């Protein structure tokens, strides 16, 4: 079992920044990939970014590439999502999740999910 808890969401103006955190606990997961997804009202959940726990290889969706940075702190078992140049269309509930599959951009392969944290980008 893996437990995930997100934090760091909130209200920010367009062009602003936020850093989300996802604290993991439970079994060890050196072979896992940690991902961030988001879901806006009335829309499907979409992939944002992912990082492999060992090696630190990163993946990004085209919509956030160059603006968001994913990283992990192995000692703290925490994954971060630094979000810059935020746009109103980034407004969503952001979820972190864990997968052992290779298809890190699909939510179907993720076994464990956090409850989510709301990010609202508005003036």
C-alpha positions in Angstrom: 0.0 0.0 0.0 1.1 3.5 -0.8 -0.5 6.6 0.7 -0.2 10.0 -1.1 -1.2 13.4 0.2 -1.0 16.6 -1.9 -0.6 20.1 -0.6 0.3 23.6 -1.9 -2.8 24.4 -3.9 -4.6 27.7 -3.8 -5.7 30.8 -5.6 -3.1 32.6 -7.7 -3.3 35.4 -10.3 -2.4 34.7 -14.0 1.3 34.8 -14.5 1.9 33.7 -10.9 3.6 30.6 -9.4 2.7 27.8 -7.1 4.6 24.7 -5.9 2.6 21.5 -5.2 3.9 18.8 -2.9 3.0 15.1 -2.8 4.1 13.2 0.3 4.3 9.5 0.0 4.3 6.8 2.7 3.9 3.1 2.9 5.8 0.5 1.0 9.1 1.3 -0.7 8.8 2.1 -4.4 12.2 2.4 -6.0 10.6 1.0 -9.2 7.7 3.4 -9.3 7.1 6.5 -11.4 5.3 9.4 -9.7 2.9 11.4 -11.8 0.8 14.5 -11.6 -2.6 14.7 -13.2 -5.3 17.4 -13.2 -9.0 17.5 -13.8 -11.0 20.6 -14.5 -14.8 20.7 -14.1 -16.5 18.9 -16.9 -13.3 17.6 -18.4 -11.4 14.4 -18.3 -8.4 13.8 -16.1 -5.3 14.7 -18.0 -1.6 14.0 -17.6 0.6 16.8 -16.4 4.1 15.5 -15.6 5.9 12.4 -14.2 9.3 11.5 -12.7 10.8 8.1 -12.2 11.7 7.4 -8.6 15.1 6.0 -9.5 17.0 7.9 -12.2 14.8 11.0 -12.0 13.7 10.9 -15.6 11.0 13.4 -16.3 8.0 13.6 -18.7 5.7 16.5 -19.4 2.6 17.2 -21.4 2.9 19.8 -24.2 0.6 22.2 -22.4 2.9 22.6 -19.4 6.4 22.0 -20.9 8.6 24.9 -20.2 6.4 26.3 -17.4 6.1 23.4 -14.9 9.0 21.4 -13.4 8.6 18.1 -11.6 11.2 16.9 -9.1 11.5 14.5 -6.2 13.3 14.3 -2.9 14.0 10.7 -2.2 14.9 11.2 1.5 11.6 12.9 2.1 9.6 10.6 -0.2 8.1 13.8 -1.7 7.4 14.8 -5.2 7.1 18.5 -6.2 5.4 20.3 -9.1 6.8 23.8 -9.5 4.3 25.7 -11.6 5.3 29.0 -13.3 3.5 31.4 -15.6 0.2 30.1 -14.6 -2.8 30.5 -16.9 -6.5 30.4 -16.2 -6.7 27.2 -18.1 -4.4 25.6 -15.5 -7.3 25.8 -13.1 -8.1 22.2 -11.9 -7.8 19.8 -9.1 -4.3 18.4 -9.2 -3.7 14.8 -8.2 -0.5 12.9 -7.6 -0.3 9.2 -8.3 2.0 6.2 -8.5 2.5 3.7 -11.3 4.8 0.7 -12.1 3.9 0.7 -15.8 5.9 2.2 -18.6 2.9 4.2 -20.0 3.3 7.0 -17.6 1.0 9.4 -19.5 -2.1 7.3 -19.1 -4.0 7.4 -15.8 -5.1 3.8 -16.3 -1.8 2.4 -15.1 -1.7 4.3 -11.9 -2.4 2.2 -8.8 -2.5 4.8 -6.0 -3.9 8.3 -6.0 -3.9 11.2 -3.6 -7.2 13.1 -2.7 -6.2 16.1 -4.8 -5.5 19.8 -4.2 -7.4 22.6 -5.9 -5.4 25.2 -8.0 -7.3 28.2 -9.2 -5.8 30.8 -11.5 -7.9 33.9 -11.6 -7.6 37.7 -11.3 
